[in-house]
Amino acid sequence: MNNFTISNIEKQVLDGKPLSPKQARFLVGLENDHLLDLFRLTSRVREKLFGNKVRCCSIVAAKVGGCNQDCAFCSQSSRYKTHVKNTTTLEQDDLYQAVLNTASNGAESVGIVTSGHRPSDSQIEHWSHVIQRIRSIGSVRVCASMGIVDRDQARRLARIGVQRYNLNLQTSRAFYPQIVSTHQYDDRLRSIQYLKAAGISICCGALFGMGETWTDRIDLALELRNLDVDTVPINFLIPINGTPLADIQPLESLECLKIIALYRLMLPRQQIKIAGGREANLRDLQSWIFAAGADSFLIGNYLTTCGRNPESDRQMVRDLGLVLEPYRQADHINDNALDSTLSLQNAY
């Protein structure tokens, strides 16, 4: 990989033209002794697009366990015998306090996550009260991840104040049937289109390390580009005892960084957020996520696994000369959605 190639790719990406599939295949074929060249490129692209600002978000598990789907990686599936034994649900006051606690770590977004294939209308109504309460604070973006939704549910979520919704595609269309059989790839795509139509920002990404190929990874990046999602969370598999992927070999740290670099160059307009599996897979190379092109990360604990101490992450950001960007309410396209109907009677 010579300087002429690096310069051409850098200029192309900064001019708003993401990598082509052919260029992507070239980059992922690089040997490890060329990775520093690649990271210099992705670091320059990130700095040009985002400066020295990075963002972090947190999630709160409002409902854990009891899911009837068969996602091969998931500890919350009732089909597998994992460390998640029972279904647990937070009380609304506990959820509200958990959001305040995670926001104090520096998160500019907090996601309310519930297990299950799709929410019922009554479940959306139940969580709407605490969502409105959080929105009234105005200090964090209110996100949700509740599974597949229909058109009416997407509209309801927007009316009660959800600003961003997470629904990961997880992998390519071709590889998807090997990890999920109880619902279809298109179910997720339809939900994303309904949410976008309702004015909700989309957080949609992947879980890597399930046995997918580089072709699957490139195809997924192209799918996310076509969907024009706002944020792309990158997760790395933590094999869970009791799941079908319990014995899979974890990815090498440098391969994880190469995935981040690929997604930065294929999706230059999107936030690239490093989420689950960061500590287990990257280990001492966690700070390299920014050199590889990431501009966002998840701080605090995950759903059923623990993250590292938030102060360690904040110190990592400071040591790199970066600055955590706070939430600014005026920045978000859906911040006025709540004003359209403050009455749940109107929303339902």
Phi, psi and omega in degrees: 000104184268172183297326179298317178295315178300314182297318180296315181294317180299313180297318180299312183293317180290339174278004177090017181245102182295170178301144170279162176304323180295317178295321179299317179296325177296314184294318182287346176276358180295140174286163185299333181287356175256000187293327178296325175297317179297317182289329174298321178295309184293327177294318178295320179296314179299315181296321180294322184276326188235357181066219179259018183264135172229161181236156172222152178229169177225163175232153176233126180278098181283327177219128185237137172084172173078017181279136182269005179275167186245031178307121193294343184263352199263128178286346185266359178289131179288353179279346184241153177262098183238188179288347176271101189273322188228164174276128178233144181227132178287145169290155185299320179294323178292321178295316179300316180293323178296322178295317178299320181294316181290325178296328181292346177283352181111003182292137175264350175223144175229126182260132174265115188246130176235141179284160177121160183292314180205151178278150170277164177299323181292327177293318177299317179297319180301313183280347183298326183296314181286329177297315178296324179295318178293318179301327182294339178290316177078011184258348178221155172283135181267117180244162178216153174215099188234009179099196182289139180230158174264181185298316181294321179294322177300317179295321179296318179300320178295319183293328181275355171115007176291127184260329180219146181230133177259126173211099185282143170281336176076314182200189182287162176301320184294322184273341187307315181299342178280347180242342179218132176238349187271353169207170189256156176304318182294337175299320179289318180299317179299316180301317179298319179294321177297317181294318177298318180296332179279356179090016181265133176294145187250127172249111188214124182210222195213163169240119183255152179101018180265005183108005180288161179263172174296328176298319177299319182293319178292317180299321178294318178300320178295321177298315180294325176296316180295326178286340182056052178287165183268318182229138181242100175283133177250116179248148175242135186301131164253107182300128182254127177302133180101343178267161178299340181259018185300327187258011183289145181283126180298155177291151172288151183301318181292329176293322176300315180294325178294324176298314179301315180298317178302315183288328175297318184279334177275338183228064187293335183278341186270152166292132174254109188252125179268123190237236189300145177085002183300311184294316185289326186265324182267333178050241185287354181260017183301322182291346180285351180302328182283324174296326179285350174119355180292145177236009185205154177206162179265131183249143180092199184280162177261204184285302181235012175229156184268142169269184180270172183303127181304326180295327177296321178290320178295322177294321177302316180296315180296318182298331181273001181074021179260166183230131175286125182272125180283166176289133174239115189302324184291346183285342192260137185293339187250013185292344177262002183299323182293332182293336184292334177199106177272352182265124177294335177297322177289324183289333184241000000 
